[in-house]
Amino acid sequence: MKMFSCFQNFRFTSLHSIPARTFSLLKELAYVNGKWVNANSRSTFPVLNPVNCDVINNVPDMDVSDFHVAINTAANAFETFKKTTAKERSDLLRSWYNLMVTHSEDLANILTRENGKSLAESRAEIKYGNSFVEWFSEEARRIDGEILQAPIRNRELLLLRQPVGVAALITPWNFPHAMITRKAAAAIAAGCTCIIKPSEDTPLSALAIADLAEKAGFPPGIFNVLTTSIRNSAAVGKELCEHPKVRVLSFTGSTAVGKILYRQCASTMKRLSLELGGNAPYIVFNSANLDIAVSGAMASKFRNTGQTCVSSNRFFVEGRVFDEFIEKFLKKMNNEIKLGDGSKDGITHGPLIKESQLKMVDSLVKDAISKGATIHCGGKILSELGPLFYAPTLITGVTKDMQIYNTEIFGPVAVINKFHEEEEVIREANNTPFGLAGYFFSQDISQVFRVARSLEVGMVGVNEGLISCAEAAFGGVKESGLGREGSKRGIDDYVDIKYLCIGNIQH
């Protein structure tokens, strides 16, 4: 099957296809210190629609010199912003939230065009992303300290929680709205200022919410969005890690890149929040309600065409229900997935994000086929739909010598394995260096507690395939990262605890 390169075939999209109000949020400049600016070099790069490789817009290709200016700007702004009250920061975030709710449809339109996911999925992401801003607008007023019991008379002991400083936020392409709001809202609630580096594939969502932050009255310098191409990304990432004025770095992306950033941050002993790769097991026990398990599998596996860090990656189905699960899953895949341009009515799923992703998925499937795996549906590139579409695929008969067995697929490919014993499946589920999310389905209450405690992951979905929400602590164990986002724990990475010992108090 012929591969197509977006960068060999791109053309400019018709701006008439973009609603007028949405167009007002479609930016072609970066946002630094309350101003819309070009790169110092005046260089730009195109943002492509993965459906057809049309150019949506060109944005500044900013380099280390641009980021150096932005870091100093954010550091200067922090000196004032750290003195604001929790109520002031809460009100600021609430104003931002209200504007994002008002412009939800515009944000969804931009997201669909640059990411490729359907409008229905984009609307869900905007609602999900906005919920973090709402949540942290409320949490801002609950960043409390502590009064401790002193072991010595005439002393008072206190713990204060104070903002760390400048926060560098590096976000991925698969959730370009929610990954920014989840990080930035927590940082701003704590009193930090932000430097945001969105993915080169999806910078337009970041610029759109920067526009709304400006309209919400954010003071200059506290919310900065700088765009950069893949050419400058490594150098810019290194600058954010090693610059002494950046005091916390939050990154969502691959484990390989996360390890590089981890090492680079060591020179300045920076605070780190890393949400990295996953290899989520999805276990269906004999006692499971199969209809619920199949519906959960559809949501967990195929959301964003399989391009999510918590996507079910390794399915394990117990022997007695294996054949029935396959039958029901195939039926749902055939009946409920409609591939195409996500901006069109009736489309449920879009393309993969870029050619390298398509090649990786195709290579994994071909390797499995060549070594004897069974393809029940899909298993091919759908070039008739566009350059980056891959057919939803279901595979069984996978063995450990196949590359796909223990690789994070990040595509619409479900690999179903059969098992017979609980201990066996827990051993296989945990046999990975990753530990972000895991899912299992059972109606045996004793088994629920046993398995939930045994899975080596940071998040467990029990009889549920979609588990993320603002109230929950999102994050992994092992090589899936450090720290937690969302929930009341989401503030922790952006505050320092200062201990005060006040002595010689006269009683």
One Martini backbone bead per residue (centre of mass of N, CA, C, O) as a GRO file, in nm:
protein
  507
    1MET     BB    1   0.096   0.037   0.023
    2LYS     BB    2   0.076   0.359  -0.017
    3MET     BB    3   0.251   0.634   0.092
    4PHE     BB    4   0.185   0.952   0.245
    5SER     BB    5   0.297   1.288   0.240
    6CYS     BB    6   0.207   1.578   0.368
    7PHE     BB    7   0.465   1.760   0.287
    8GLN     BB    8   0.416   1.683  -0.031
    9ASN     BB    9   0.073   1.767  -0.037
   10PHE     BB   10   0.017   2.042   0.056
   11ARG     BB   11  -0.248   2.280   0.121
   12PHE     BB   12  -0.464   2.531   0.130
   13THR     BB   13  -0.721   2.613   0.303
   14SER     BB   14  -1.042   2.712   0.326
   15LEU     BB   15  -1.164   2.979   0.508
   16HIS     BB   16  -1.473   2.931   0.447
   17SER     BB   17  -1.485   2.663   0.637
   18ILE     BB   18  -1.464   2.878   0.866
   19PRO     BB   19  -1.607   3.016   1.104
   20ALA     BB   20  -1.602   3.341   1.193
   21ARG     BB   21  -1.570   3.309   1.504
   22THR     BB   22  -1.343   3.104   1.490
   23PHE     BB   23  -1.140   3.277   1.327
   24SER     BB   24  -1.078   3.475   1.568
   25LEU     BB   25  -0.904   3.222   1.714
   26LEU     BB   26  -0.712   3.213   1.467
   27LYS     BB   27  -0.373   3.205   1.496
   28GLU     BB   28  -0.026   3.354   1.385
   29LEU     BB   29   0.071   3.410   1.682
   30ALA     BB   30   0.231   3.459   1.957
   31TYR     BB   31   0.226   3.465   2.335
   32VAL     BB   32   0.388   3.749   2.499
   33ASN     BB   33   0.338   3.960   2.745
   34GLY     BB   34   0.046   4.036   2.613
   35LYS     BB   35   0.155   3.961   2.316
   36TRP     BB   36   0.165   3.948   1.964
   37VAL     BB   37   0.420   3.739   1.815
   38ASN     BB   38   0.706   3.684   1.662
   39ALA     BB   39   0.978   3.561   1.563
   40ASN     BB   40   1.293   3.671   1.552
   41SER     BB   41   1.340   3.519   1.263
   42ARG     BB   42   1.045   3.495   1.111
   43SER     BB   43   0.971   3.214   1.134
   44THR     BB   44   0.779   2.939   0.998
   45PHE     BB   45   0.499   2.699   1.023
   46PRO     BB   46   0.288   2.446   0.939
   47VAL     BB   47  -0.055   2.359   0.989
   48LEU     BB   48  -0.213   2.045   0.966
   49ASN     BB   49  -0.461   1.856   0.823
   50PRO     BB   50  -0.490   1.510   0.857
   51VAL     BB   51  -0.713   1.449   0.645
   52ASN     BB   52  -0.549   1.634   0.382
   53CYS     BB   53  -0.295   1.838   0.433
   54ASP     BB   54  -0.388   2.103   0.493
   55VAL     BB   55  -0.341   2.437   0.551
   56ILE     BB   56  -0.442   2.634   0.816
   57ASN     BB   57  -0.161   2.754   0.930
   58ASN     BB   58   0.085   2.988   1.030
   59VAL     BB   59   0.359   2.975   1.264
   60PRO     BB   60   0.590   3.036   1.481
   61ASP     BB   61   0.948   2.962   1.485
   62MET     BB   62   1.074   2.915   1.784
   63ASP     BB   63   1.350   2.975   1.986
   64VAL     BB   64   1.564   3.013   2.242
   65SER     BB   65   1.550   3.325   2.240
   66ASP     BB   66   1.244   3.342   2.283
   67PHE     BB   67   1.236   3.180   2.553
   68HIS     BB   68   1.420   3.363   2.715
   69VAL     BB   69   1.229   3.603   2.717
   70ALA     BB   70   0.981   3.458   2.842
   71ILE     BB   71   1.111   3.376   3.108
   72ASN     BB   72   1.172   3.661   3.209
   73THR     BB   73   0.883   3.756   3.199
   74ALA     BB   74   0.766   3.545   3.398
   75ALA     BB   75   0.954   3.618   3.636
   76ASN     BB   76   0.857   3.910   3.666
   77ALA     BB   77   0.552   3.846   3.702
   78PHE     BB   78   0.579   3.674   3.962
   79GLU     BB   79   0.647   3.903   4.169
   80THR     BB   80   0.338   3.984   4.160
   81PHE     BB   81   0.153   3.726   4.142
   82LYS     BB   82   0.233   3.595   4.425
   83LYS     BB   83   0.056   3.836   4.580
   84THR     BB   84  -0.197   3.728   4.524
   85THR     BB   85  -0.498   3.623   4.583
   86ALA     BB   86  -0.701   3.356   4.578
   87LYS     BB   87  -0.947   3.514   4.479
   88GLU     BB   88  -0.818   3.642   4.231
   89ARG     BB   89  -0.744   3.372   4.091
   90SER     BB   90  -1.024   3.255   4.086
   91ASP     BB   91  -1.156   3.478   3.911
   92LEU     BB   92  -0.973   3.444   3.667
   93LEU     BB   93  -1.045   3.148   3.605
   94ARG     BB   94  -1.351   3.193   3.579
   95SER     BB   95  -1.338   3.380   3.333
   96TRP     BB   96  -1.200   3.177   3.149
   97TYR     BB   97  -1.411   2.958   3.166
   98ASN     BB   98  -1.653   3.118   3.056
   99LEU     BB   99  -1.525   3.169   2.775
  100MET     BB  100  -1.485   2.867   2.698
  101VAL     BB  101  -1.782   2.801   2.702
  102THR     BB  102  -1.878   3.006   2.492
  103HIS     BB  103  -1.629   2.882   2.286
  104SER     BB  104  -1.656   2.571   2.241
  105GLU     BB  105  -1.716   2.541   1.935
  106ASP     BB  106  -1.464   2.686   1.834
  107LEU     BB  107  -1.257   2.500   1.971
  108ALA     BB  108  -1.356   2.239   1.833
  109ASN     BB  109  -1.297   2.321   1.541
  110ILE     BB  110  -0.993   2.356   1.574
  111LEU     BB  111  -0.925   2.076   1.686
  112THR     BB  112  -1.027   1.907   1.445
  113ARG     BB  113  -0.835   2.031   1.228
  114GLU     BB  114  -0.550   1.963   1.379
  115ASN     BB  115  -0.620   1.652   1.482
  116GLY     BB  116  -0.902   1.487   1.348
  117LYS     BB  117  -1.117   1.466   1.530
  118SER     BB  118  -1.419   1.463   1.610
  119LEU     BB  119  -1.655   1.678   1.713
  120ALA     BB  120  -1.754   1.508   1.947
  121GLU     BB  121  -1.471   1.474   2.076
  122SER     BB  122  -1.400   1.773   2.096
  123ARG     BB  123  -1.630   1.855   2.281
  124ALA     BB  124  -1.544   1.668   2.510
  125GLU     BB  125  -1.265   1.795   2.556
  126ILE     BB  126  -1.354   2.081   2.621
  127LYS     BB  127  -1.519   2.005   2.867
  128TYR     BB  128  -1.289   1.867   3.017
  129GLY     BB  129  -1.084   2.103   3.015
  130ASN     BB  130  -1.269   2.314   3.154
  131SER     BB  131  -1.301   2.160   3.429
  132PHE     BB  132  -1.018   2.241   3.538
  133VAL     BB  133  -1.068   2.542   3.565
  134GLU     BB  134  -1.301   2.520   3.756
  135TRP     BB  135  -1.163   2.354   3.977
  136PHE     BB  136  -0.911   2.554   4.028
  137SER     BB  137  -1.083   2.798   4.105
  138GLU     BB  138  -1.160   2.651   4.375
  139GLU     BB  139  -0.877   2.548   4.486
  140ALA     BB  140  -0.737   2.821   4.536
  141ARG     BB  141  -0.907   2.851   4.825
  142ARG     BB  142  -0.746   2.558   4.933
  143ILE     BB  143  -0.443   2.662   4.999
  144ASP     BB  144  -0.336   2.533   5.274
  145GLY     BB  145  -0.207   2.523   5.576
  146GLU     BB  146  -0.032   2.470   5.896
  147ILE     BB  147  -0.073   2.380   6.242
  148LEU     BB  148   0.150   2.285   6.485
  149GLN     BB  149   0.271   2.087   6.741
  150ALA     BB  150   0.474   2.181   6.977
  151PRO     BB  151   0.749   2.046   7.176
  152ILE     BB  152   0.781   2.349   7.274
  153ARG     BB  153   0.764   2.601   7.454
  154ASN     BB  154   0.711   2.909   7.301
  155ARG     BB  155   0.596   2.781   7.027
  156GLU     BB  156   0.536   2.813   6.666
  157LEU     BB  157   0.407   2.600   6.403
  158LEU     BB  158   0.439   2.632   6.041
  159LEU     BB  159   0.275   2.579   5.719
  160LEU     BB  160   0.351   2.683   5.393
  161ARG     BB  161   0.200   2.751   5.066
  162GLN     BB  162   0.403   2.823   4.785
  163PRO     BB  163   0.494   2.935   4.498
  164VAL     BB  164   0.749   2.836   4.291
  165GLY     BB  165   0.701   2.973   3.985
  166VAL     BB  166   0.809   2.896   3.696
  167ALA     BB  167   0.617   2.724   3.442
  168ALA     BB  168   0.676   2.448   3.234
  169LEU     BB  169   0.471   2.350   2.946
  170ILE     BB  170   0.451   2.029   2.786
  171THR     BB  171   0.247   1.939   2.509
  172PRO     BB  172   0.034   1.744   2.331
  173TRP     BB  173  -0.167   1.636   2.044
  174ASN     BB  174  -0.416   1.457   2.158
  175PHE     BB  175  -0.475   1.700   2.397
  176PRO     BB  176  -0.454   2.035   2.336
  177HIS     BB  177  -0.648   2.142   2.563
  178ALA     BB  178  -0.644   1.965   2.833
  179MET     BB  179  -0.331   1.969   2.891
  180ILE     BB  180  -0.327   2.272   2.953
  181THR     BB  181  -0.552   2.316   3.166
  182ARG     BB  182  -0.448   2.107   3.377
  183LYS     BB  183  -0.186   2.272   3.429
  184ALA     BB  184  -0.239   2.586   3.428
  185ALA     BB  185  -0.462   2.604   3.642
  186ALA     BB  186  -0.286   2.502   3.875
  187ALA     BB  187  -0.058   2.711   3.857
  188ILE     BB  188  -0.235   2.967   3.888
  189ALA     BB  189  -0.371   2.895   4.154
  190ALA     BB  190  -0.083   2.904   4.307
  191GLY     BB  191   0.095   3.157   4.150
  192CYS     BB  192   0.200   3.093   3.879
  193THR     BB  193   0.386   3.102   3.586
  194CYS     BB  194   0.369   3.056   3.216
  195ILE     BB  195   0.520   2.820   2.983
  196ILE     BB  196   0.403   2.727   2.659
  197LYS     BB  197   0.457   2.411   2.475
  198PRO     BB  198   0.327   2.303   2.210
  199SER     BB  199   0.264   2.112   1.974
  200GLU     BB  200   0.346   2.122   1.636
  201ASP     BB  201   0.062   1.990   1.549
  202THR     BB  202  -0.120   2.169   1.798
  203PRO     BB  203  -0.116   2.513   1.842
  204LEU     BB  204  -0.407   2.647   1.805
  205SER     BB  205  -0.541   2.587   2.075
  206ALA     BB  206  -0.341   2.746   2.249
  207LEU     BB  207  -0.392   3.025   2.114
  208ALA     BB  208  -0.696   3.040   2.172
  209ILE     BB  209  -0.669   3.033   2.490
  210ALA     BB  210  -0.496   3.286   2.501
  211ASP     BB  211  -0.708   3.480   2.397
  212LEU     BB  212  -0.902   3.422   2.641
  213ALA     BB  213  -0.706   3.511   2.861
  214GLU     BB  214  -0.690   3.801   2.772
  215LYS     BB  215  -1.002   3.855   2.795
  216ALA     BB  216  -0.998   3.773   3.113
  217GLY     BB  217  -0.733   3.946   3.236
  218PHE     BB  218  -0.455   3.861   3.211
  219PRO     BB  219  -0.164   3.932   3.301
  220PRO     BB  220   0.125   4.002   3.195
  221GLY     BB  221   0.329   3.694   3.186
  222ILE     BB  222   0.146   3.437   3.299
  223PHE     BB  223   0.062   3.367   2.980
  224ASN     BB  224   0.259   3.168   2.760
  225VAL     BB  225   0.280   3.113   2.396
  226LEU     BB  226   0.503   2.890   2.219
  227THR     BB  227   0.605   2.819   1.897
  228THR     BB  228   0.738   2.505   1.749
  229SER     BB  229   0.927   2.311   1.575
  230ILE     BB  230   1.100   2.022   1.544
  231ARG     BB  231   1.374   2.166   1.498
  232ASN     BB  232   1.353   2.325   1.804
  233SER     BB  233   1.253   2.140   2.040
  234ALA     BB  234   1.508   2.029   2.183
  235ALA     BB  235   1.638   2.303   2.258
  236VAL     BB  236   1.395   2.415   2.412
  237GLY     BB  237   1.371   2.193   2.623
  238LYS     BB  238   1.653   2.240   2.744
  239GLU     BB  239   1.604   2.530   2.835
  240LEU     BB  240   1.369   2.467   3.031
  241CYS     BB  241   1.543   2.275   3.212
  242GLU     BB  242   1.815   2.476   3.261
  243HIS     BB  243   1.672   2.716   3.355
  244PRO     BB  244   1.672   2.877   3.664
  245LYS     BB  245   1.379   3.027   3.638
  246VAL     BB  246   1.279   2.745   3.612
  247ARG     BB  247   1.096   2.545   3.867
  248VAL     BB  248   0.887   2.390   3.671
  249LEU     BB  249   0.812   2.075   3.501
  250SER     BB  250   0.562   1.984   3.254
  251PHE     BB  251   0.499   1.655   3.105
  252THR     BB  252   0.346   1.519   2.803
  253GLY     BB  253   0.450   1.186   2.694
  254SER     BB  254   0.706   1.015   2.632
  255THR     BB  255   0.938   0.830   2.795
  256ALA     BB  256   1.189   0.903   2.634
  257VAL     BB  257   1.159   1.212   2.670
  258GLY     BB  258   1.124   1.219   2.978
  259LYS     BB  259   1.416   1.121   3.040
  260ILE     BB  260   1.561   1.360   2.918
  261LEU     BB  261   1.431   1.580   3.097
  262TYR     BB  262   1.517   1.465   3.366
  263ARG     BB  263   1.821   1.502   3.320
  264GLN     BB  264   1.815   1.814   3.248
  265CYS     BB  265   1.694   1.902   3.539
  266ALA     BB  266   1.930   1.839   3.741
  267SER     BB  267   2.102   2.111   3.734
  268THR     BB  268   1.832   2.267   3.891
  269MET     BB  269   1.636   2.104   4.065
  270LYS     BB  270   1.363   2.047   3.944
  271ARG     BB  271   1.045   2.035   3.925
  272LEU     BB  272   0.837   1.737   3.851
  273SER     BB  273   0.598   1.649   3.580
  274LEU     BB  274   0.517   1.313   3.460
  275GLU     BB  275   0.330   1.207   3.167
  276LEU     BB  276   0.347   0.897   3.030
  277GLY     BB  277   0.355   0.609   2.913
  278GLY     BB  278   0.161   0.320   2.811
  279ASN     BB  279   0.015  -0.038   2.888
  280ALA     BB  280  -0.288  -0.117   2.898
  281PRO     BB  281  -0.487  -0.326   3.060
  282TYR     BB  282  -0.768  -0.553   2.954
  283ILE     BB  283  -0.990  -0.724   3.168
  284VAL     BB  284  -1.192  -1.028   3.119
  285PHE     BB  285  -1.404  -1.193   3.305
  286ASN     BB  286  -1.639  -1.436   3.338
  287SER     BB  287  -1.831  -1.242   3.528
  288ALA     BB  288  -1.883  -1.044   3.324
  289ASN     BB  289  -2.037  -0.790   3.160
  290LEU     BB  290  -2.016  -0.790   2.823
  291ASP     BB  291  -2.156  -0.531   2.733
  292ILE     BB  292  -1.989  -0.345   2.913
  293ALA     BB  293  -1.707  -0.439   2.818
  294VAL     BB  294  -1.744  -0.359   2.518
  295SER     BB  295  -1.810  -0.060   2.558
  296GLY     BB  296  -1.547   0.003   2.709
  297ALA     BB  297  -1.357  -0.081   2.477
  298MET     BB  298  -1.443   0.125   2.270
  299ALA     BB  299  -1.368   0.378   2.437
  300SER     BB  300  -1.070   0.304   2.519
  301LYS     BB  301  -0.951   0.227   2.230
  302PHE     BB  302  -1.101   0.454   2.010
  303ARG     BB  303  -1.025   0.702   2.124
  304ASN     BB  304  -0.869   0.894   1.912
  305THR     BB  305  -0.786   0.643   1.743
  306GLY     BB  306  -0.595   0.530   1.993
  307GLN     BB  307  -0.458   0.828   2.091
  308THR     BB  308  -0.393   0.729   2.406
  309CYS     BB  309  -0.239   0.677   2.714
  310VAL     BB  310  -0.514   0.507   2.828
  311SER     BB  311  -0.526   0.300   2.630
  312SER     BB  312  -0.606   0.002   2.537
  313ASN     BB  313  -0.344  -0.248   2.465
  314ARG     BB  314  -0.415  -0.519   2.645
  315PHE     BB  315  -0.607  -0.795   2.591
  316PHE     BB  316  -0.788  -0.998   2.842
  317VAL     BB  317  -0.967  -1.309   2.799
  318GLU     BB  318  -1.152  -1.535   2.924
  319GLY     BB  319  -1.220  -1.841   2.801
  320ARG     BB  320  -1.546  -1.862   2.824
  321VAL     BB  321  -1.575  -1.547   2.679
  322PHE     BB  322  -1.403  -1.501   2.426
  323ASP     BB  323  -1.586  -1.546   2.172
  324GLU     BB  324  -1.814  -1.349   2.255
  325PHE     BB  325  -1.643  -1.096   2.271
  326ILE     BB  326  -1.549  -1.090   1.978
  327GLU     BB  327  -1.829  -1.076   1.850
  328LYS     BB  328  -1.926  -0.812   1.988
  329PHE     BB  329  -1.689  -0.629   1.909
  330LEU     BB  330  -1.711  -0.651   1.602
  331LYS     BB  331  -1.996  -0.541   1.579
  332LYS     BB  332  -1.934  -0.260   1.693
  333MET     BB  333  -1.714  -0.176   1.500
  334ASN     BB  334  -1.893  -0.200   1.237
  335ASN     BB  335  -2.143  -0.008   1.349
  336GLU     BB  336  -1.982   0.258   1.509
  337ILE     BB  337  -1.758   0.311   1.293
  338LYS     BB  338  -1.679   0.634   1.131
  339LEU     BB  339  -1.476   0.730   0.889
  340GLY     BB  340  -1.325   1.070   0.863
  341ASP     BB  341  -1.427   1.385   0.858
  342GLY     BB  342  -1.487   1.531   1.165
  343SER     BB  343  -1.669   1.782   1.046
  344LYS     BB  344  -1.872   1.567   0.975
  345ASP     BB  345  -2.151   1.414   0.968
  346GLY     BB  346  -2.128   1.093   1.139
  347ILE     BB  347  -1.846   1.113   1.240
  348THR     BB  348  -1.628   0.936   1.480
  349HIS     BB  349  -1.347   0.907   1.314
  350GLY     BB  350  -1.015   0.964   1.239
  351PRO     BB  351  -0.705   1.012   1.189
  352LEU     BB  352  -0.396   1.016   1.206
  353ILE     BB  353  -0.159   1.260   1.273
  354LYS     BB  354   0.087   1.103   1.117
  355GLU     BB  355   0.305   0.925   0.930
  356SER     BB  356   0.470   0.788   1.158
  357GLN     BB  357   0.221   0.661   1.290
  358LEU     BB  358   0.122   0.494   1.053
  359LYS     BB  359   0.379   0.323   1.012
  360MET     BB  360   0.386   0.192   1.290
  361VAL     BB  361   0.115   0.046   1.284
  362ASP     BB  362   0.159  -0.109   1.019
  363SER     BB  363   0.413  -0.262   1.114
  364LEU     BB  364   0.290  -0.417   1.352
  365VAL     BB  365   0.077  -0.573   1.188
  366LYS     BB  366   0.264  -0.708   0.978
  367ASP     BB  367   0.431  -0.865   1.182
  368ALA     BB  368   0.197  -1.033   1.297
  369ILE     BB  369   0.111  -1.167   1.031
  370SER     BB  370   0.394  -1.298   0.960
  371LYS     BB  371   0.362  -1.469   1.260
  372GLY     BB  372   0.029  -1.568   1.268
  373ALA     BB  373  -0.185  -1.378   1.299
  374THR     BB  374  -0.529  -1.280   1.343
  375ILE     BB  375  -0.751  -1.112   1.123
  376HIS     BB  376  -1.083  -0.984   1.163
  377CYS     BB  377  -1.012  -0.673   1.101
  378GLY     BB  378  -0.857  -0.486   0.884
  379GLY     BB  379  -0.508  -0.418   0.839
  380LYS     BB  380  -0.518  -0.120   0.690
  381ILE     BB  381  -0.485   0.121   0.463
  382LEU     BB  382  -0.704   0.419   0.385
  383SER     BB  383  -0.640   0.606   0.111
  384GLU     BB  384  -0.936   0.685   0.015
  385LEU     BB  385  -0.973   0.891   0.269
  386GLY     BB  386  -0.657   0.937   0.309
  387PRO     BB  387  -0.320   0.963   0.423
  388LEU     BB  388  -0.407   0.875   0.763
  389PHE     BB  389  -0.570   0.607   0.739
  390TYR     BB  390  -0.689   0.344   0.965
  391ALA     BB  391  -0.813   0.050   1.020
  392PRO     BB  392  -1.000  -0.107   1.221
  393THR     BB  393  -0.852  -0.353   1.449
  394LEU     BB  394  -0.850  -0.717   1.494
  395ILE     BB  395  -0.647  -0.932   1.709
  396THR     BB  396  -0.524  -1.265   1.716
  397GLY     BB  397  -0.266  -1.477   1.798
  398VAL     BB  398  -0.059  -1.349   1.985
  399THR     BB  399   0.287  -1.332   2.038
  400LYS     BB  400   0.588  -1.254   2.204
  401ASP     BB  401   0.750  -1.217   1.915
  402MET     BB  402   0.573  -0.979   1.873
  403GLN     BB  403   0.578  -0.639   1.868
  404ILE     BB  404   0.271  -0.588   1.965
  405TYR     BB  405   0.252  -0.722   2.250
  406ASN     BB  406   0.454  -0.472   2.405
  407THR     BB  407   0.327  -0.217   2.250
  408GLU     BB  408   0.250   0.105   2.203
  409ILE     BB  409   0.031   0.171   1.952
  410PHE     BB  410  -0.141   0.431   1.888
  411GLY     BB  411  -0.412   0.288   1.768
  412PRO     BB  412  -0.680   0.102   1.588
  413VAL     BB  413  -0.569  -0.162   1.777
  414ALA     BB  414  -0.683  -0.483   1.878
  415VAL     BB  415  -0.544  -0.706   2.126
  416ILE     BB  416  -0.642  -1.048   2.181
  417ASN     BB  417  -0.622  -1.241   2.478
  418LYS     BB  418  -0.595  -1.551   2.636
  419PHE     BB  419  -0.718  -1.678   2.956
  420HIS     BB  420  -0.739  -1.885   3.288
  421GLU     BB  421  -0.590  -1.714   3.520
  422GLU     BB  422  -0.552  -1.474   3.751
  423GLU     BB  423  -0.247  -1.487   3.804
  424GLU     BB  424  -0.163  -1.480   3.509
  425VAL     BB  425  -0.286  -1.198   3.428
  426ILE     BB  426  -0.138  -1.026   3.637
  427ARG     BB  427   0.144  -1.092   3.543
  428GLU     BB  428   0.106  -0.980   3.253
  429ALA     BB  429   0.008  -0.692   3.324
  430ASN     BB  430   0.292  -0.636   3.497
  431ASN     BB  431   0.480  -0.704   3.234
  432THR     BB  432   0.597  -0.388   3.266
  433PRO     BB  433   0.739  -0.062   3.290
  434PHE     BB  434   0.449   0.024   3.300
  435GLY     BB  435   0.182   0.244   3.497
  436LEU     BB  436  -0.096   0.396   3.437
  437ALA     BB  437  -0.334   0.204   3.324
  438GLY     BB  438  -0.629   0.000   3.417
  439TYR     BB  439  -0.855  -0.278   3.328
  440PHE     BB  440  -1.162  -0.434   3.467
  441PHE     BB  441  -1.405  -0.720   3.453
  442SER     BB  442  -1.632  -0.773   3.732
  443GLN     BB  443  -1.878  -0.944   3.974
  444ASP     BB  444  -1.654  -1.008   4.185
  445ILE     BB  445  -1.584  -0.857   4.476
  446SER     BB  446  -1.322  -0.997   4.558
  447GLN     BB  447  -1.178  -0.961   4.286
  448VAL     BB  448  -1.182  -0.658   4.271
  449PHE     BB  449  -0.986  -0.611   4.513
  450ARG     BB  450  -0.751  -0.788   4.430
  451VAL     BB  451  -0.687  -0.663   4.147
  452ALA     BB  452  -0.668  -0.362   4.215
  453ARG     BB  453  -0.416  -0.409   4.410
  454SER     BB  454  -0.227  -0.569   4.192
  455LEU     BB  455  -0.209  -0.348   4.001
  456GLU     BB  456   0.063  -0.166   3.832
  457VAL     BB  457  -0.100   0.129   3.874
  458GLY     BB  458  -0.246   0.456   3.898
  459MET     BB  459  -0.508   0.347   3.735
  460VAL     BB  460  -0.851   0.217   3.781
  461GLY     BB  461  -1.087   0.035   3.587
  462VAL     BB  462  -1.411  -0.073   3.704
  463ASN     BB  463  -1.640  -0.129   3.484
  464GLU     BB  464  -1.458   0.093   3.313
  465GLY     BB  465  -1.327   0.297   3.028
  466LEU     BB  466  -1.385   0.587   3.163
  467ILE     BB  467  -1.183   0.784   3.417
  468SER     BB  468  -1.166   1.082   3.357
  469CYS     BB  469  -1.129   1.368   3.585
  470ALA     BB  470  -1.092   1.644   3.782
  471GLU     BB  471  -1.123   1.486   4.067
  472ALA     BB  472  -0.891   1.313   3.974
  473ALA     BB  473  -0.588   1.135   3.995
  474PHE     BB  474  -0.344   1.180   3.747
  475GLY     BB  475  -0.133   0.887   3.703
  476GLY     BB  476   0.174   0.707   3.748
  477VAL     BB  477   0.394   0.433   3.740
  478LYS     BB  478   0.698   0.392   3.703
  479GLU     BB  479   0.746   0.477   3.355
  480SER     BB  480   0.470   0.680   3.374
  481GLY     BB  481   0.579   0.869   3.616
  482LEU     BB  482   0.521   1.190   3.790
  483GLY     BB  483   0.275   1.258   3.967
  484ARG     BB  484  -0.029   1.472   3.974
  485GLU     BB  485  -0.337   1.534   3.809
  486GLY     BB  486  -0.561   1.683   3.934
  487SER     BB  487  -0.724   1.744   4.182
  488LYS     BB  488  -0.585   1.837   4.481
  489ARG     BB  489  -0.295   1.727   4.379
  490GLY     BB  490  -0.239   1.931   4.135
  491ILE     BB  491  -0.093   2.155   4.317
  492ASP     BB  492   0.176   2.032   4.440
  493ASP     BB  493   0.386   2.103   4.196
  494TYR     BB  494   0.332   2.442   4.259
  495VAL     BB  495   0.439   2.399   4.561
  496ASP     BB  496   0.584   2.509   4.854
  497ILE     BB  497   0.712   2.416   5.171
  498LYS     BB  498   0.702   2.627   5.458
  499TYR     BB  499   0.881   2.653   5.756
  500LEU     BB  500   0.772   2.782   6.077
  501CYS     BB  501   0.963   2.913   6.358
  502ILE     BB  502   0.829   3.049   6.657
  503GLY     BB  503   0.998   3.204   6.915
  504ASN     BB  504   0.964   3.336   7.227
  505ILE     BB  505   0.677   3.325   7.339
  506GLN     BB  506   0.451   3.511   7.527
  507HIS     BB  507   0.210   3.383   7.777
   0.00000   0.00000   0.00000
